[in-house]
Amino acid sequence: MMDTNRIVAQMGNAGMIPVFSHASIDASKRVLDASYEAGVRVFEFTNRTAEASEVFQALKQHAEQYPDLLLGIGTILTAADAEKFHLMGADFIVSPALVSEVASYCNFNQVFWIPGCATVTEVFQGKSLGATLVKAFPGNLLGPGFIKAVLSVIPDIKLMPTGGVEPTQENLAAWFDAGVHCVGMGSQLINPQWIMDNDMVSLQASIRNALTIIQEVSK
């Protein structure tokens, strides 16, 4: 059973959710370990490869050593996939779009879900379907101005831009000044070359730097 308030609070305290996908179980475990050591407490693995369910299942078991870590699954577009990953123990489910069948499954089974929305209408519909946190996607096309506009008319929704969010002082300050609850970051945070080179030192430095900036700009 989900504890909505706890999950929302943990995402807000984290400030940032790494968004990651890889076909290798070993590489994914290394990234998860490095992220946790760098301070990450909410992590989203995405359903973007044929191996995603196998990798996620292995990651979920691996993450049992981190009892304070929330591990969710992203890029969920069907109720069938929502069910599959829920049964594997996903702490939350994220979609790149507002998918009513995913909303229905998650609401019925008390799974925390985050729909992807790109208009005020979609955000309102997501809220009407029970979402307390909405993914503003794609963030790089919407921009901080979209966040301000949505919050001016739906002030009680929480927003998480994902897609094109950059781990820089200027970019993160713009998002948090606009009122985001947290941000999702993928390749801007986790350089694919670091994964290929097994360079977890650079990955950790990137994450620590982003978390430090977020602590500063979100005050």
C-alpha positions in Angstrom: 0.0 0.0 0.0 1.4 3.4 -1.0 2.0 6.2 1.5 1.4 9.1 -0.8 2.5 11.8 1.7 5.7 9.9 2.4 6.6 9.4 -1.2 5.8 13.0 -2.1 7.8 14.3 0.8 10.8 12.1 0.0 10.8 13.3 -3.6 10.6 16.9 -2.4 13.5 16.3 0.0 15.5 14.6 -2.6 15.0 17.5 -5.0 16.2 15.3 -7.9 15.4 12.0 -9.4 17.9 10.3 -11.7 16.2 8.8 -14.7 18.2 5.9 -16.1 17.9 2.9 -18.5 20.4 0.3 -19.5 20.3 -3.2 -20.9 23.0 -4.5 -18.5 22.1 -5.6 -15.0 25.7 -5.2 -13.8 26.0 -1.6 -15.2 22.7 -0.7 -13.8 23.7 -2.0 -10.3 26.9 0.1 -10.5 25.0 3.2 -11.4 22.4 2.6 -8.6 25.2 2.0 -6.1 27.1 5.1 -7.1 24.0 7.2 -7.1 23.0 6.1 -3.6 26.5 6.7 -2.3 26.4 10.2 -3.8 23.2 11.0 -1.9 20.3 9.9 -4.2 17.3 8.5 -2.3 14.8 8.4 -5.2 15.7 6.6 -8.4 13.7 6.0 -11.6 14.7 3.2 -13.9 12.9 3.4 -17.3 11.1 0.8 -19.3 12.9 1.5 -22.6 14.7 -1.7 -23.6 13.6 -5.3 -24.1 15.6 -6.2 -21.0 14.0 -3.6 -18.8 11.8 -6.0 -16.7 14.7 -8.4 -16.1 17.1 -5.5 -15.2 14.5 -3.9 -12.9 13.8 -7.1 -11.1 17.5 -7.5 -10.4 17.8 -3.9 -9.3 14.9 -4.2 -6.9 16.5 -7.2 -5.2 19.9 -5.4 -5.2 18.2 -2.3 -3.6 17.1 -4.2 -0.6 20.3 -3.1 1.0 19.1 0.5 0.8 15.9 0.5 2.9 15.5 4.3 2.6 15.7 4.3 -1.3 12.6 4.6 -3.4 13.0 2.7 -6.7 10.4 3.4 -9.3 9.8 2.5 -13.0 9.3 5.0 -15.8 8.0 5.0 -19.4 4.9 3.0 -18.5 2.2 3.3 -21.1 -0.2 0.4 -20.4 -2.0 -1.1 -17.5 -0.3 -4.4 -18.2 3.2 -2.9 -17.8 2.0 -1.1 -14.7 0.9 -4.4 -13.2 4.1 -6.2 -14.2 6.4 -3.7 -12.5 4.1 -3.2 -9.6 4.3 -6.9 -8.9 8.1 -6.6 -9.0 7.9 -4.1 -6.2 8.1 -0.7 -8.0 7.7 2.0 -5.4 6.2 4.4 -7.9 5.2 4.4 -11.6 5.9 7.2 -14.1 4.4 7.7 -17.5 5.5 10.1 -20.3 1.9 10.8 -21.0 -1.5 11.0 -19.2 -2.7 7.4 -19.7 -6.1 6.7 -18.1 -5.7 2.9 -17.9 -2.4 3.3 -16.0 -4.2 5.8 -13.7 -7.0 3.3 -13.1 -4.7 0.4 -12.4 -2.6 2.4 -10.0 -5.5 4.0 -8.2 -7.3 0.6 -7.7 -4.1 -1.1 -6.5 -2.9 1.9 -4.4 0.3 2.4 -6.4 1.8 5.9 -6.5 1.8 7.1 -10.1 3.0 10.2 -11.9 1.5 11.1 -15.3 3.4 13.1 -17.9 1.6 16.3 -18.9 2.4 19.1 -21.4 -0.7 21.3 -21.1 -2.8 22.9 -18.3 -5.7 20.7 -19.4 -3.7 17.6 -19.0 -2.4 18.6 -15.6 -6.0 19.3 -14.5 -7.1 15.9 -15.9 -4.2 14.2 -14.1 -5.2 15.9 -10.8 -8.8 14.9 -11.4 -7.7 11.3 -11.8 -5.9 11.5 -8.4 -2.4 12.5 -9.3 -0.6 14.6 -6.6 2.6 14.9 -8.6 2.7 15.5 -12.3 5.7 15.1 -14.6 6.1 18.2 -16.9 7.3 16.6 -20.1 9.2 17.4 -22.2 10.7 19.9 -19.8 13.1 21.5 -22.4 10.2 22.4 -24.6 7.8 23.6 -21.8 10.3 25.6 -19.8 10.0 27.2 -16.3 7.3 29.5 -17.6 5.0 26.6 -18.0 5.5 25.7 -14.3 4.6 29.2 -13.2 1.5 29.3 -15.5 0.2 25.9 -14.2 0.8 26.8 -10.5 -1.0 30.1 -11.0 -4.2 28.3 -11.8 -3.7 24.9 -10.1 -1.6 25.9 -7.0 -2.1 22.6 -5.1 -0.5 20.3 -7.7 3.2 19.4 -7.5 5.3 19.5 -10.6 8.4 17.6 -11.7 10.0 18.7 -15.0 11.9 15.9 -16.8 13.6 16.0 -20.2 16.4 18.5 -20.9 16.8 19.6 -17.2 20.5 20.6 -16.9 22.6 20.1 -13.7 23.8 23.7 -13.8 23.2 26.6 -11.3 21.4 28.7 -13.9 19.1 26.0 -15.2 18.2 24.5 -11.8 17.6 27.9 -10.2 15.2 28.8 -13.0 13.2 25.6 -12.4 13.1 25.9 -8.6 12.3 29.6 -8.7 9.3 28.7 -10.9 8.1 26.4 -8.1 8.9 22.8 -9.0 8.7 20.2 -6.4 11.7 18.3 -7.8 13.3 17.6 -11.1 14.1 14.4 -13.1 17.4 14.2 -14.9 18.7 11.6 -17.4 21.7 11.8 -19.7 22.4 15.4 -18.7 23.2 14.0 -15.2 24.4 10.5 -16.2 26.7 10.7 -19.1 26.5 7.5 -21.2 30.2 7.6 -21.8 30.8 7.2 -18.0 28.8 4.0 -18.1 30.8 2.7 -21.0 34.0 3.6 -19.2 32.8 2.4 -15.8 33.7 5.9 -14.5 31.6 6.0 -11.4 33.8 8.7 -9.9 32.7 11.2 -12.5 29.1 10.1 -12.1 29.2 10.6 -8.3 30.8 14.0 -8.8 28.0 15.0 -11.2 25.3 13.9 -8.8 26.8 15.5 -5.7 27.2 18.8 -7.6 23.6 18.7 -8.8 22.3 17.9 -5.3 24.4 20.7 -3.8 23.1 23.2 -6.3 19.5 22.1 -5.6 19.9 22.5 -1.9 21.1 26.1 -2.5 18.4 27.1 -5.1 15.4 25.4 -3.4 15.8 27.3 -0.1 
